[in-house]
Amino acid sequence: MKQRDGEAKTPRSQQDAVHPAEKDSAAQPMPKQTTDVDRLVGIRITALRKARGMSQTALGNAVGVTFQQVQKYEKGQNRVGAGRLREIARLLEVPVSAFFEEGEAREKTQEDVFGFLSAHGAIELLRAYAQIEDEQMRRDVLALVRSAARLAQIRGVAPADPA
């Protein structure tokens, strides 16, 4: 058998052989790790879902997953696939971009807003506040809430964790 230019001199069986270390790593891919973006998407799903008054079960049923899977998405433990995220956005009536960062200046503000909205009772408080039509009463309610917050700080009560 004549050898052609550029062809290896090693027999074909040795060329095709895979090093044992390479074989192990190829057979067992690295597990996917969630990222800060996955956690940010989860926080935003939670806030937007609560703003719509939707339960994890209702959202899960609508997109074809269990409420436990929705919990994992919201905690950033599992990644949300592109198609499923698009469906969640449709159900929550927001653009897909609402789940992602849009620049450093807006990023911090949005994280704050979504963090506040994920605090227990925040959505309910906002809904109740929005139902008050009298402007003076709104100012009075805001003053009352601010006073309660200052009193909590004075007493040394730690703020609730938004997660």
C-alpha positions as CSV (number, residue, x, y, z in Angstrom):
1,M,0.0,0.0,0.0
2,K,1.5,3.3,-1.1
3,Q,1.4,6.3,1.2
4,R,0.0,9.6,0.0
5,D,1.5,13.0,0.8
6,G,0.2,14.4,4.1
7,E,-1.1,11.0,5.2
8,A,0.0,9.9,8.7
9,K,2.5,7.0,8.9
10,T,0.6,5.6,11.9
11,P,-1.7,2.7,11.2
12,R,-5.4,3.6,10.9
13,S,-6.4,1.6,14.1
14,Q,-4.0,3.7,16.2
15,Q,-5.2,7.0,14.6
16,D,-8.8,6.2,15.5
17,A,-8.0,5.1,19.1
18,V,-9.0,7.6,21.8
19,H,-6.9,8.2,24.8
20,P,-8.6,6.7,27.9
21,A,-8.7,10.0,29.7
22,E,-10.3,11.7,26.6
23,K,-12.8,8.8,26.4
24,D,-14.0,9.3,30.0
25,S,-14.4,13.1,29.7
26,A,-16.3,12.7,26.4
27,A,-18.7,10.1,27.9
28,Q,-19.5,12.2,31.0
29,P,-20.1,15.8,30.0
30,M,-19.7,18.4,32.7
31,P,-23.0,19.3,34.4
32,K,-24.4,22.7,33.4
33,Q,-24.0,25.3,36.2
34,T,-26.6,28.0,36.7
35,T,-25.4,31.6,36.5
36,D,-26.2,35.0,37.9
37,V,-28.3,35.5,34.8
38,D,-30.4,32.4,35.6
39,R,-31.0,33.7,39.1
40,L,-31.9,37.2,37.7
41,V,-34.4,35.6,35.3
42,G,-35.9,33.6,38.2
43,I,-36.3,36.7,40.4
44,R,-38.0,38.5,37.5
45,I,-40.3,35.5,36.8
46,T,-41.3,35.5,40.4
47,A,-42.1,39.2,40.6
48,L,-44.0,39.3,37.3
49,R,-46.0,36.1,38.2
50,K,-47.0,37.6,41.5
51,A,-47.9,40.9,39.9
52,R,-50.3,39.0,37.7
53,G,-51.7,37.2,40.7
54,M,-50.7,33.9,39.3
55,S,-49.7,30.9,41.3
56,Q,-46.7,28.7,40.6
57,T,-49.1,25.8,39.9
58,A,-51.1,27.9,37.4
59,L,-47.9,29.1,35.6
60,G,-46.5,25.5,35.5
61,N,-49.7,24.1,34.1
62,A,-49.8,26.7,31.4
63,V,-46.3,26.0,30.3
64,G,-46.4,22.2,30.8
65,V,-44.2,21.8,33.9
66,T,-44.8,21.1,37.6
67,F,-45.0,23.8,40.2
68,Q,-41.7,22.4,41.6
69,Q,-40.1,23.1,38.3
70,V,-41.4,26.7,38.4
71,Q,-39.9,26.9,41.9
72,K,-36.5,25.8,40.6
73,Y,-36.7,28.3,37.7
74,E,-37.6,31.1,40.2
75,K,-34.7,30.2,42.6
76,G,-32.3,30.1,39.7
77,Q,-31.6,26.4,40.3
78,N,-32.6,25.4,36.8
79,R,-32.2,27.2,33.5
80,V,-35.3,28.2,31.6
81,G,-35.1,27.2,28.0
82,A,-35.7,29.8,25.3
83,G,-39.0,28.4,24.1
84,R,-40.4,28.0,27.6
85,L,-39.2,31.5,28.6
86,R,-41.0,32.9,25.5
87,E,-44.2,31.1,26.6
88,I,-43.8,32.5,30.2
89,A,-43.3,36.0,28.8
90,R,-46.5,35.6,26.7
91,L,-48.5,34.4,29.7
92,L,-47.2,37.2,31.9
93,E,-47.8,39.7,29.1
94,V,-44.3,41.1,29.0
95,P,-41.6,41.0,26.3
96,V,-38.9,38.4,26.7
97,S,-36.4,41.2,27.2
98,A,-38.1,41.9,30.6
99,F,-36.2,39.0,32.0
100,F,-32.7,40.2,31.1
101,E,-30.3,43.0,31.9
102,E,-30.5,46.1,29.7
103,G,-27.4,48.0,30.6
104,E,-25.6,48.7,33.9
105,A,-27.4,51.8,34.9
106,R,-30.8,50.2,34.5
107,E,-29.6,46.8,35.8
108,K,-29.2,48.0,39.5
109,T,-32.5,49.8,39.4
110,Q,-34.3,46.8,37.9
111,E,-32.7,44.4,40.4
112,D,-33.9,46.7,43.2
113,V,-37.4,46.9,41.9
114,F,-37.7,43.1,41.3
115,G,-36.1,42.5,44.7
116,F,-38.7,44.8,46.3
117,L,-41.5,43.1,44.5
118,S,-40.4,39.7,45.6
119,A,-40.6,40.7,49.3
120,H,-43.5,39.0,51.0
121,G,-46.7,41.2,50.7
122,A,-45.2,43.8,48.4
123,I,-47.5,43.0,45.5
124,E,-50.5,43.1,47.7
125,L,-49.4,46.4,49.2
126,L,-49.0,47.9,45.8
127,R,-52.4,46.6,44.6
128,A,-54.1,48.1,47.6
129,Y,-52.3,51.4,47.3
130,A,-53.2,51.6,43.6
131,Q,-56.9,51.2,44.5
132,I,-56.8,54.4,46.6
133,E,-58.1,57.1,44.4
134,D,-57.8,60.0,46.9
135,E,-54.4,61.6,46.5
136,Q,-54.3,62.9,50.1
137,M,-55.1,59.5,51.4
138,R,-52.3,58.0,49.2
139,R,-49.8,60.5,50.7
140,D,-51.1,59.6,54.2
141,V,-50.6,55.9,53.6
142,L,-47.1,56.5,52.2
143,A,-46.3,58.6,55.3
144,L,-47.6,55.8,57.6
145,V,-45.5,53.1,55.8
146,R,-42.4,55.3,56.0
147,S,-43.0,55.9,59.7
148,A,-43.3,52.1,60.3
149,A,-40.1,51.6,58.4
150,R,-38.2,54.2,60.5
151,L,-39.6,52.7,63.7
152,A,-38.4,49.2,62.6
153,Q,-34.9,50.6,62.0
154,I,-34.9,52.3,65.4
155,R,-35.9,49.1,67.1
156,G,-33.2,47.2,65.2
157,V,-35.6,45.0,63.3
158,A,-33.8,43.5,60.3
159,P,-35.5,44.1,57.0
160,A,-37.1,41.0,55.5
161,D,-35.1,39.1,52.9
162,P,-36.7,39.6,49.5
163,A,-35.8,36.0,48.4
